[in-house]
Amino acid sequence: MAVAASVEAVNYLKTWRSIRLSVQELVDCNIENYGCNGGDYCYAFRYVKENGLTTESSYPYKARQGICRKLDKKVEGRISNFRYVRRDEDALEKAVAKQPVIVTVQGDHLQWYNRGIMDYKYDKRLTGWHAVLVVGYGTDSRGVKYWRIKNSWGKSWGEGGFGRIRRYVDDKRGALGIFVYRPVYPVLRT
């Protein structure tokens, strides 16, 4: 879901046109991943690079994996490639200043989040990873720096579908393990 959201965002930044891309197409047709059970965003980006994505209205979300519908689709989301970001705060800040970036965090903590800045330390015992989109950054009224993330769990999660993760913690892996896996973003086809 983060991959579709990142492609929507980069398309919007280029065209100023808002589109909703089909997450279900990725779930059903990207056979290198695990449908609703997650997977590797690199495989998902490769699918988008090779096939593009149709709109949500053409291939609606069902919240379960189905058979890939081969359709005469109008491709709305297309990328030429994807790029990694160095795993550190400054590099991610520079990338996010240009466009949203996908990060993978320890998702166990996300299920209880409702507001505020999450500053959970990386915990190697936790195994539930979840991709989210970093859409910005800021500093709260107490001077605490944070990443603003968009989650795929709907507007009832967190702060209207968004959350905040603390920046500049005393661990190179970052809060919630944000730098355990390399951040990544799509490159739009020109």
Backbone as CSV, one residue per row, in Angstrom:
resi,resn,N_x,N_y,N_z,CA_x,CA_y,CA_z,C_x,C_y,C_z
1,MET,0.813,-1.194,0.000,0.000,0.000,0.000,0.856,1.257,0.000
2,ALA,2.004,1.179,0.690,2.904,2.328,0.724,3.466,2.619,-0.665
3,VAL,3.683,1.571,-1.453,4.212,1.769,-2.805,3.207,2.540,-3.656
4,ALA,1.950,2.124,-3.645,0.925,2.843,-4.418,0.817,4.288,-3.947
5,ALA,0.838,4.502,-2.635,0.748,5.868,-2.089,1.942,6.714,-2.510
6,SER,3.135,6.118,-2.561,4.318,6.891,-2.961,4.263,7.256,-4.441
7,VAL,3.734,6.359,-5.266,3.595,6.651,-6.699,2.519,7.717,-6.913
8,GLU,1.426,7.646,-6.153,0.405,8.704,-6.210,1.021,10.057,-5.868
9,ALA,1.830,10.083,-4.815,2.424,11.341,-4.348,3.384,11.927,-5.371
10,VAL,4.252,11.105,-5.936,5.229,11.624,-6.893,4.526,12.075,-8.175
11,ASN,3.456,11.386,-8.566,2.674,11.828,-9.723,2.013,13.169,-9.454
12,TYR,1.487,13.338,-8.245,0.851,14.608,-7.884,1.866,15.754,-7.912
13,LEU,3.049,15.511,-7.369,4.078,16.561,-7.357,4.490,16.972,-8.768
14,LYS,4.413,16.042,-9.705,4.802,16.331,-11.088,3.659,16.960,-11.889
15,THR,2.416,16.484,-11.686,1.303,16.894,-12.552,0.264,17.774,-11.864
16,TRP,0.306,17.857,-10.540,-0.702,18.560,-9.736,-2.085,17.958,-9.939
17,ARG,-2.110,16.684,-10.300,-3.358,15.956,-10.492,-3.414,14.807,-9.493
18,SER,-4.476,14.771,-8.711,-4.625,13.728,-7.695,-5.263,12.485,-8.304
19,ILE,-4.596,11.344,-8.138,-5.145,10.071,-8.608,-5.079,9.064,-7.466
20,ARG,-6.004,8.129,-7.471,-5.988,7.016,-6.509,-5.644,5.765,-7.305
21,LEU,-4.484,5.189,-7.001,-4.032,4.010,-7.724,-4.514,2.736,-7.041
22,SER,-4.571,1.664,-7.806,-5.108,0.398,-7.322,-4.102,-0.374,-6.477
23,VAL,-4.364,-0.422,-5.190,-3.586,-1.270,-4.288,-3.912,-2.736,-4.582
24,GLN,-5.175,-3.008,-4.920,-5.601,-4.386,-5.176,-4.840,-4.996,-6.344
25,GLU,-4.518,-4.205,-7.348,-3.730,-4.724,-8.464,-2.384,-5.227,-7.964
26,LEU,-1.743,-4.488,-7.071,-0.475,-4.950,-6.494,-0.673,-6.221,-5.672
27,VAL,-1.739,-6.265,-4.883,-2.016,-7.436,-4.043,-2.237,-8.681,-4.908
28,ASP,-3.023,-8.550,-5.967,-3.379,-9.699,-6.804,-2.304,-10.073,-7.826
29,CYS,-1.651,-9.097,-8.418,-0.830,-9.342,-9.606,0.672,-9.373,-9.361
30,ASN,1.141,-8.813,-8.279,2.573,-8.801,-7.992,2.936,-10.117,-7.314
31,ILE,3.176,-11.153,-8.122,3.334,-12.509,-7.600,4.620,-12.716,-6.804
32,GLU,5.565,-11.800,-6.880,6.795,-11.939,-6.094,6.561,-11.633,-4.614
33,ASN,5.444,-11.010,-4.275,5.136,-10.683,-2.886,4.059,-11.617,-2.340
34,TYR,3.524,-11.289,-1.176,2.638,-12.197,-0.452,1.234,-11.647,-0.280
35,GLY,0.737,-10.943,-1.271,-0.625,-10.430,-1.221,-0.868,-9.563,-0.006
36,CYS,-1.905,-9.879,0.736,-2.264,-9.099,1.927,-1.305,-9.340,3.090
37,ASN,-0.416,-10.322,2.953,0.532,-10.622,4.024,1.847,-9.877,3.867
38,GLY,1.885,-8.900,2.993,3.064,-8.051,2.880,4.052,-8.528,1.839
39,GLY,5.270,-8.044,1.976,6.310,-8.401,1.034,7.373,-7.333,0.970
40,ASP,8.096,-7.330,-0.107,9.229,-6.440,-0.304,8.821,-5.325,-1.266
41,TYR,8.999,-4.074,-0.834,8.572,-2.977,-1.707,9.393,-2.891,-2.978
42,CYS,10.586,-3.471,-2.998,11.376,-3.476,-4.232,10.668,-4.285,-5.317
43,TYR,10.077,-5.422,-4.937,9.303,-6.215,-5.899,8.083,-5.435,-6.381
44,ALA,7.440,-4.745,-5.463,6.261,-3.954,-5.838,6.652,-2.824,-6.789
45,PHE,7.762,-2.142,-6.499,8.227,-1.086,-7.405,8.578,-1.670,-8.774
46,ARG,9.191,-2.846,-8.793,9.527,-3.472,-10.074,8.251,-3.750,-10.875
47,TYR,7.199,-4.221,-10.189,5.920,-4.454,-10.872,5.398,-3.151,-11.478
48,VAL,5.411,-2.074,-10.705,4.905,-0.785,-11.197,5.758,-0.292,-12.361
49,LYS,7.064,-0.475,-12.270,7.959,-0.052,-13.354,7.633,-0.803,-14.650
50,GLU,7.392,-2.104,-14.542,7.156,-2.926,-15.726,5.719,-2.855,-16.249
51,ASN,4.741,-2.652,-15.354,3.333,-2.740,-15.745,2.521,-1.475,-15.533
52,GLY,3.013,-0.575,-14.685,2.206,0.566,-14.294,1.070,0.110,-13.388
53,LEU,0.285,1.058,-12.909,-0.883,0.747,-12.080,-2.097,1.462,-12.639
54,THR,-3.214,0.793,-12.585,-4.470,1.409,-12.972,-5.062,2.123,-11.753
55,THR,-6.212,2.699,-11.929,-6.835,3.461,-10.842,-7.594,2.548,-9.877
56,GLU,-7.817,3.067,-8.695,-8.607,2.375,-7.674,-10.020,2.089,-8.189
57,SER,-10.606,3.023,-8.926,-11.973,2.814,-9.430,-12.029,1.708,-10.487
58,SER,-10.952,1.500,-11.235,-10.913,0.437,-12.244,-10.644,-0.941,-11.642
59,TYR,-9.944,-0.962,-10.505,-9.563,-2.231,-9.872,-9.657,-2.012,-8.365
60,PRO,-10.893,-2.023,-7.809,-11.115,-1.625,-6.410,-10.516,-2.583,-5.381
61,TYR,-10.239,-2.025,-4.209,-9.652,-2.774,-3.096,-10.677,-3.710,-2.471
62,LYS,-10.278,-4.967,-2.219,-11.164,-5.991,-1.654,-10.717,-6.457,-0.267
63,ALA,-9.546,-6.046,0.197,-9.000,-6.448,1.503,-8.737,-7.951,1.590
64,ARG,-8.512,-8.579,0.451,-8.111,-9.981,0.413,-7.451,-10.231,-0.942
65,GLN,-6.564,-11.198,-0.980,-5.893,-11.509,-2.232,-6.825,-12.292,-3.138
66,GLY,-6.819,-11.923,-4.408,-7.631,-12.612,-5.401,-6.785,-12.973,-6.608
67,ILE,-7.457,-13.405,-7.642,-6.787,-13.747,-8.893,-6.556,-12.463,-9.671
68,CYS,-5.376,-12.344,-10.249,-5.032,-11.145,-11.018,-5.981,-11.015,-12.203
69,ARG,-6.644,-9.885,-12.273,-7.566,-9.616,-13.379,-6.780,-8.957,-14.507
70,LYS,-6.600,-9.689,-15.562,-5.957,-9.109,-16.736,-7.002,-8.254,-17.432
71,LEU,-6.798,-6.970,-17.401,-7.789,-6.095,-17.995,-7.125,-5.126,-18.952
72,ASP,-7.935,-4.651,-19.853,-7.476,-3.605,-20.744,-7.450,-2.343,-19.910
73,LYS,-6.351,-2.097,-19.280,-6.325,-1.027,-18.288,-5.692,0.238,-18.833
74,LYS,-6.180,1.326,-18.318,-5.543,2.603,-18.573,-4.543,2.808,-17.439
75,VAL,-3.290,2.877,-17.791,-2.242,3.034,-16.786,-2.168,4.493,-16.365
76,GLU,-2.320,4.728,-15.082,-2.244,6.084,-14.526,-0.968,6.298,-13.724
77,GLY,-0.454,5.235,-13.127,0.753,5.355,-12.313,1.884,4.571,-12.929
78,ARG,2.915,5.273,-13.329,4.064,4.625,-13.955,5.331,5.272,-13.412
79,ILE,6.344,4.458,-13.182,7.631,4.985,-12.720,8.734,4.469,-13.636
80,SER,9.872,5.149,-13.613,11.007,4.672,-14.399,11.949,3.837,-13.547
81,ASN,11.923,4.068,-12.226,12.819,3.329,-11.344,12.485,3.667,-9.901
82,PHE,13.334,3.226,-8.991,13.237,3.617,-7.587,14.652,3.760,-7.046
83,ARG,14.785,4.562,-6.010,16.113,4.832,-5.444,16.090,4.679,-3.935
84,TYR,17.219,4.242,-3.424,17.381,4.117,-1.977,17.938,5.397,-1.384
85,VAL,17.649,5.598,-0.112,18.171,6.728,0.651,19.132,6.156,1.688
86,ARG,20.236,6.837,1.902,21.179,6.419,2.946,20.446,6.339,4.285
87,ARG,20.826,5.395,5.116,20.130,5.167,6.389,20.607,6.109,7.484
88,ASP,20.265,7.373,7.364,20.534,8.320,8.448,19.560,9.490,8.367
89,GLU,19.464,10.196,9.472,18.473,11.270,9.619,18.633,12.370,8.572
90,ASP,19.864,12.825,8.358,20.086,13.936,7.427,19.731,13.561,5.988
91,ALA,20.120,12.354,5.565,19.814,11.921,4.199,18.307,11.784,3.994
92,LEU,17.619,11.232,4.992,16.166,11.090,4.870,15.493,12.458,4.836
93,GLU,15.981,13.385,5.648,15.404,14.736,5.648,15.535,15.389,4.277
94,LYS,16.701,15.259,3.651,16.907,15.847,2.317,15.974,15.217,1.285
95,ALA,15.805,13.905,1.359,14.932,13.219,0.402,13.469,13.607,0.607
96,VAL,13.019,13.644,1.865,11.619,13.963,2.167,11.295,15.413,1.815
97,ALA,12.283,16.280,1.826,12.059,17.673,1.423,11.652,17.750,-0.051
98,LYS,11.974,16.716,-0.829,11.641,16.693,-2.255,10.386,15.882,-2.566
99,GLN,10.185,14.787,-1.831,9.029,13.924,-2.076,8.900,12.919,-0.938
100,PRO,7.710,12.326,-0.757,7.543,11.298,0.274,8.455,10.091,0.026
101,VAL,8.858,9.444,1.112,9.796,8.324,1.072,9.223,7.176,1.902
102,ILE,9.346,5.954,1.395,8.890,4.776,2.141,9.966,4.345,3.128
103,VAL,9.541,4.068,4.362,10.411,3.463,5.370,9.688,2.243,5.938
104,THR,10.456,1.350,6.515,9.888,0.183,7.176,10.154,0.321,8.662
105,VAL,9.110,0.178,9.466,9.236,0.338,10.920,8.682,-0.902,11.620
106,GLN,9.022,-1.029,12.888,8.480,-2.129,13.679,6.999,-1.854,13.924
107,GLY,6.171,-2.576,13.208,4.739,-2.318,13.206,4.011,-2.703,14.474
108,ASP,4.649,-3.504,15.333,4.001,-3.918,16.581,3.520,-2.712,17.383
109,HIS,4.320,-1.657,17.402,3.970,-0.472,18.184,2.857,0.357,17.539
110,LEU,2.708,0.257,16.244,1.737,1.091,15.533,0.294,0.765,15.896
111,GLN,0.031,-0.485,16.226,-1.366,-0.877,16.463,-1.989,-0.177,17.661
112,TRP,-1.188,0.306,18.620,-1.734,0.981,19.801,-1.633,2.499,19.715
113,TYR,-1.076,2.992,18.628,-0.848,4.431,18.504,-2.158,5.172,18.252
114,ASN,-2.343,6.311,18.958,-3.489,7.165,18.633,-3.105,8.627,18.470
115,ARG,-2.022,9.080,19.123,-1.544,10.456,18.914,-0.206,10.637,19.628
116,GLY,0.450,11.756,19.313,1.734,12.062,19.935,2.903,11.583,19.099
117,ILE,4.084,11.666,19.695,5.311,11.266,19.004,5.766,9.915,19.543
118,MET,5.857,8.934,18.648,6.336,7.602,19.035,7.851,7.641,19.155
119,ASP,8.364,7.145,20.275,9.821,7.103,20.421,10.286,5.750,20.944
120,TYR,9.578,4.701,20.555,9.960,3.353,20.963,11.329,3.006,20.399
121,LYS,12.158,2.399,21.217,13.476,1.956,20.768,13.330,0.703,19.905
122,TYR,14.298,0.507,19.024,14.352,-0.709,18.224,14.450,-1.904,19.168
123,ASP,13.688,-2.947,18.900,13.681,-4.151,19.732,13.805,-5.360,18.816
124,LYS,14.954,-6.046,18.864,15.197,-7.167,17.948,14.228,-8.332,18.158
125,ARG,13.527,-8.373,19.290,12.561,-9.450,19.542,11.272,-9.260,18.745
126,LEU,11.006,-8.047,18.312,9.789,-7.776,17.541,10.027,-8.124,16.078
127,THR,9.085,-8.782,15.474,9.284,-9.242,14.097,8.272,-8.680,13.106
128,GLY,7.312,-7.915,13.572,6.286,-7.377,12.681,6.709,-6.065,12.047
129,TRP,7.191,-6.108,10.825,7.619,-4.905,10.111,6.475,-4.394,9.249
130,HIS,6.433,-3.067,9.066,5.339,-2.441,8.314,5.883,-1.230,7.556
131,ALA,5.542,-1.129,6.267,5.983,0.004,5.448,5.012,1.169,5.605
132,VAL,5.568,2.351,5.812,4.789,3.588,5.900,5.465,4.636,5.023
133,LEU,4.757,5.703,4.767,5.266,6.775,3.923,5.631,7.973,4.786
134,VAL,6.896,8.392,4.740,7.306,9.615,5.436,6.948,10.777,4.521
135,VAL,6.039,11.632,4.999,5.535,12.728,4.172,6.033,14.097,4.626
136,GLY,6.733,14.137,5.746,7.233,15.414,6.238,7.979,15.247,7.540
137,TYR,8.359,16.369,8.118,9.056,16.366,9.399,8.812,17.696,10.074
138,GLY,9.047,17.729,11.368,8.804,18.958,12.105,9.361,18.888,13.508
139,THR,9.002,19.895,14.286,9.409,20.009,15.684,8.183,20.420,16.476
140,ASP,7.914,19.718,17.588,6.733,20.074,18.380,7.032,21.261,19.301
141,SER,6.046,21.665,20.082,6.171,22.855,20.941,7.212,22.692,22.048
142,ARG,7.610,21.441,22.339,8.649,21.199,23.355,10.037,21.071,22.742
143,GLY,10.119,21.207,21.420,11.404,21.104,20.734,11.769,19.693,20.303
144,VAL,10.831,18.748,20.377,11.094,17.364,19.971,10.891,17.242,18.458
145,LYS,11.936,16.766,17.767,11.873,16.610,16.311,11.214,15.277,15.967
146,TYR,10.449,15.274,14.874,9.723,14.063,14.488,9.595,13.957,12.972
147,TRP,9.350,12.704,12.539,8.960,12.410,11.161,7.445,12.317,11.130
148,ARG,6.821,12.868,10.116,5.371,12.720,9.937,5.169,11.588,8.938
149,ILE,4.418,10.568,9.344,4.201,9.402,8.488,2.729,9.270,8.120
150,LYS,2.503,8.673,6.962,1.150,8.314,6.539,1.076,6.792,6.573
151,ASN,0.093,6.280,7.298,-0.101,4.840,7.390,-1.212,4.426,6.426
152,SER,-1.287,3.142,6.143,-2.294,2.628,5.205,-3.529,2.092,5.915
153,TRP,-3.665,2.318,7.209,-4.755,1.724,7.985,-5.987,2.614,8.085
154,GLY,-6.073,3.638,7.287,-7.264,4.478,7.252,-7.201,5.672,8.186
155,LYS,-8.195,6.541,8.044,-8.213,7.806,8.791,-8.515,7.637,10.272
156,SER,-9.030,6.493,10.680,-9.312,6.282,12.107,-8.043,5.946,12.892
157,TRP,-6.956,5.608,12.198,-5.689,5.309,12.869,-4.954,6.606,13.182
158,GLY,-4.373,6.686,14.356,-3.490,7.793,14.703,-4.146,9.149,14.624
159,GLU,-3.450,10.076,14.030,-3.899,11.464,13.890,-4.494,11.646,12.493
160,GLY,-5.679,11.069,12.281,-6.343,11.162,10.980,-5.660,10.365,9.891
161,GLY,-5.061,9.217,10.241,-4.344,8.392,9.272,-2.854,8.671,9.238
162,PHE,-2.426,9.653,10.002,-1.014,10.036,10.069,-0.475,9.779,11.473
163,GLY,0.836,9.772,11.591,1.480,9.608,12.887,2.802,10.345,12.905
164,ARG,3.439,10.349,14.063,4.741,11.006,14.209,5.714,10.058,14.907
165,ILE,6.925,9.991,14.364,8.002,9.167,14.918,9.162,10.086,15.274
166,ARG,9.710,9.911,16.455,10.804,10.766,16.924,12.032,10.641,16.029
167,ARG,12.661,11.781,15.795,13.917,11.847,15.041,15.075,12.043,16.007
168,TYR,16.263,11.734,15.538,17.515,11.955,16.278,17.503,11.303,17.656
169,VAL,17.267,9.988,17.679,17.372,9.224,18.921,18.801,8.693,19.038
170,ASP,19.157,8.192,20.208,20.525,7.711,20.457,20.725,6.279,19.970
171,ASP,20.337,6.002,18.756,20.483,4.674,18.165,20.481,4.860,16.653
172,LYS,21.532,4.392,15.996,21.629,4.589,14.542,20.503,3.892,13.777
173,ARG,19.816,2.940,14.420,18.677,2.276,13.774,17.419,3.124,13.828
174,GLY,17.424,4.173,14.646,16.292,5.087,14.745,15.156,4.543,15.591
175,ALA,14.237,5.422,15.953,13.041,5.007,16.693,12.235,4.046,15.822
176,LEU,11.685,3.016,16.427,10.917,1.967,15.750,11.722,1.256,14.665
177,GLY,13.060,1.378,14.697,13.903,0.720,13.705,13.773,1.312,12.319
178,ILE,13.471,2.597,12.239,13.195,3.265,10.960,14.359,3.160,9.964
179,PHE,15.594,2.933,10.470,16.754,2.830,9.575,17.328,1.417,9.496
180,VAL,16.610,0.399,9.986,17.083,-0.980,9.845,17.072,-1.365,8.367
181,TYR,16.003,-1.022,7.666,15.913,-1.236,6.219,16.073,0.110,5.518
182,ARG,16.609,0.063,4.312,16.881,1.312,3.601,15.600,1.985,3.127
183,PRO,15.461,3.278,3.410,14.332,4.039,2.863,14.417,4.062,1.327
184,VAL,13.273,4.208,0.681,13.233,4.136,-0.778,12.124,5.046,-1.307
185,TYR,12.313,5.531,-2.527,11.288,6.364,-3.165,11.249,6.075,-4.661
186,PRO,10.091,6.305,-5.296,9.979,6.073,-6.732,10.518,7.252,-7.540
187,VAL,10.988,6.938,-8.734,11.418,7.962,-9.686,10.400,7.953,-10.816
188,LEU,9.806,9.093,-11.057,8.738,9.200,-12.046,9.289,9.127,-13.456
189,ARG,8.552,8.447,-14.304,8.896,8.392,-15.723,8.641,9.765,-16.321
190,THR,9.575,10.270,-17.089,9.405,11.606,-17.674,8.927,11.530,-19.104
